[in-house]
Amino acid sequence: MGLFSNDYNKEGPGVGKDVSMDPGFIRFFKVIWAKFGQLVILNIVYIFACAPIITIGPATAGLTYVLRNMSQSKPVFFMSDFIEKCKTSFKNGFLVTVIDAIAAVLIYFSFMFWSDPSIGIPSFFRPFALVVTFLVGYLIVCMNFYIFPMMVSFDLPLKKLIKNSLILAMYKIWHNIAIVLFVLALVVICFLLGLLSFPIVITLFFSLINLFTNFIIYPLLVKYVATPVESEPAASTAEEKVFSDERRIK
């Protein structure tokens, strides 16, 4: 299928059945190898789609949807899927961006407030307040690991998206740490490369982070959240059993 074809109803090529048989970390690198060109294009499209600022949330939803499908070896029409999910997730994506922006501002000023020695606050209380502020900020960051994959996969209102993301961010500590370490590793690589890191940021940075996140997060969402929005007749018997699991976050 061509890049700009308008026939979105044909079955896409996916990633390949053999890929889904391997362990997660091997599949991650196999997807990068098999879909390198699409990952580059998606990263560039995502950067341009985020340019108006108000579209950061919807663009992230579109990127997440495409890379979620890649991570699960599902059919992908990356441009049409990206655009379609941007449209259908525009409202929730925009609202999540606004909430994140407000939270970031509040956390920043909280750090400035508790760090200011001129404010008449007992010195023993200041470190405690700074630690709490840091933990709240970290928790909000971790919530974003879950909220966008959940947004594009499950039919849930924003209130439940936030609630479920908060619960999973507090519960799945090691998964959160793995994602944070991966992001930090990429940032460190870019920092060490200096000006040479610019091509990495333009071509792969956001796609790699989102792909890695989906490999870790989506199986958890399938297990703990709810039935997916889209009907997937090709779902395996194991998946159907998981979807009927009573251990769900409501």
N, C-alpha and C positions, 0 to 999 in steps of 0.2 A: 504494500500500500504506500502511495506517495505521501510526502510530508504534508501537503496541503489538500489532500483528497477530502471530498465532502461526504463520502460514504462511510458513516460511522457505525453502521449496523453489521458489517462483516466481522467475523471473529478475528481478533488480532493475533499476532505471532507469539505473544507472551515471552517467556524467558527460556522455556525448554523444560520438558518433564524430568530430564536427568538432573537438573539443578536442584529440584525440590527434594531429592533423595539424600542430599549431603547434609552434614551438620551446618548450623547457622553461620558460623564464621567462614566456612568454605563457600557457602552459597553467596555470602556477601561479596567476596572477591570474584566469584564467577559472574555475578550480575554486573559488577564493574567492568569485567573483561568483555562480556557479551553485549553490554549496552552503553559502552563508554561514550560513543557519539551522542546518544540520546541524553545521557547525563550532562554532557557539556552544553547541549542546546537548552535543556531544561534550566540549568543554572543561569545561563545568560538571559533566557526569557523571564525567569523569576526576578532577577535583579531589575530588569526594565519594568516589570509589572509592579514592583514595589516603589518605583520612583514617585508616584503621586502621594505616597505615605499612607493615605486612607485605604489604599488597596493592599497594604502589607498582609493583613489578616486573610482576605480572600485569596491572594496569591499563594500564601503559605498553605492554605487548604488545598488549592489545586496541585501544588508541588507534592504535598503529602499524599494525596489520592493516587497520583501516578506512581510514586515511589513505593507506596504500600502495595500496589498491584505487582510491581516488579519484584518486591521482596517475597511475595507469595506465589510467584510464577503464574500470575494471571494475565489474561490478554490485555495488551496496552496499546492504545492509540494516543501517544503522549501529548500531542498538541491539542487535539479535540477534547480529550479527557481533562487536560489542564484547564482549558477555557470553560468547559461545561461546569466543572466543580467550582471554579472561581465564581461563576454566576449563582449556582444553587447555594453556595455557602457564604455569599457576600454579607448578609446581615450578621450572622453569628461571628464570622471572621472579623468583620469591622468592630463589633462590640468587644470581642476579646482583645483586639489591638488597643482600643480605648481603655479598657480595664488595666491592661499591662502598662500602658503609658502613665495612668494615674498612680498605679502601685509603684512604678519606678520613681516617680517624682516624690511620693510620700516617703519611700525608703531612703532616697537620697537626702532629703531634708531631715529625716530622723537621724541618720548618721552624722550630719553636720551639727544637729542639736546636741546629741549625746557626746560628741567629740569635743565640744567647745568647753574648755576649762573655766571660762569666765562666767558661765551659768552657775547659779547657786545650787548645785546638786551634790550630795555627798559623794566623795571620790570612790567609795567602795561600791556604789550603785551603778556608776557609769559603765564599767566593763560588762556587768550583767546586762544592762540595757543594750549595749552594742552587740553582744552575742545574740540576744533575742532578735534584734533588728536584722542581723546577718542571716539567722535561721529562717526568718520570715521571707526574706528576699530569696534565699536558696529554695525554699518550698515553692514559691511562686514560679521560679524558673523551672523547677521539676514538673509543676502542673502543666506547663506548656509542652512538655514531652508527650503528654497523654491527650490533651484536649483537642489538638488538631487531628490526630489519627482517629479519635473517637468521633469527632465532628463529621468526618467524611465517611465513616463506616456504619454509624448507628443513628437511628431516628430518635434523638433525644433533644429536649429543649435546652436552652443555654444554662438554666439553673441546674439541671442535672449534669450537664457537661462539666460545670465548675465543681459540683459536689463530688462526682466520681473521680475527677482529676485530682482533687484534694486528697481523697481517701487513698488513691493509688500512689500518689506522690509521697504520702507518709508511710505507706505499707511496703512498697517495693524499693527499699533503700538501695540495695545492691545494683538493681537495674539502673537507678538514677545515677549512681556513682560511675557505672560503666560508661554511660552516655557523656557525663561531665568530663571524664578522663579522656574520652575520644575527642571531644571538642577542644579541650585544653591542649591535647597533643597536636591537633591541626593548627591551633593558634600559635603554639611554640614553634612549629615548623615554619609557619609564615613569618614569624618574628625573626627567626634565625636567618631566613633567606632575604629579609629586608625588601628592597625594591623588586627582587626576583619573585616575591610571593604574589605580586599583583596578578599574574596570569593564573595562578592557582585559585585565587579568590574569584576571579571572573569565570573560570571554566568549571570548577568542581566543588568549591568549598561548601556551599549550601546544599547541593545535591548529595554529597557524601554524608554530611551530618544527618540529613533527613532520611536517607536510605538506611544508615546505621540505626537510627532511632526506630524506624519501622520494623527492622529485623528483631529488635528487642521488645518493642511495645505492643505491636499488633497481636502476637499470640496471647499476651496477657489480657488484652481487651476481649478477644474471642472467648477466653475462659471465664472472665469475671463480669462482663458488662451485660450484653443483651443480644437480641437477634439483629443481624445486619439489615440495613435498609434495602439494598438491592438483592433481588433473588438470584441465587447462584446455583443453577441446576447441576453444575459439575462438582459441587461440594462433595467432599469425601464422606464416607460413613462416620469416620472419626470426628469430623467437623460437626456433622449434624448432631452427634451425641453431645459434643461440647455445648452446642447452642441450646440444648435442652437441659443443661446442668442447672440445678437449683441454686448454685452458689453464684448469684448475680448481684451486682450493685444496682439498687433501684433508685 
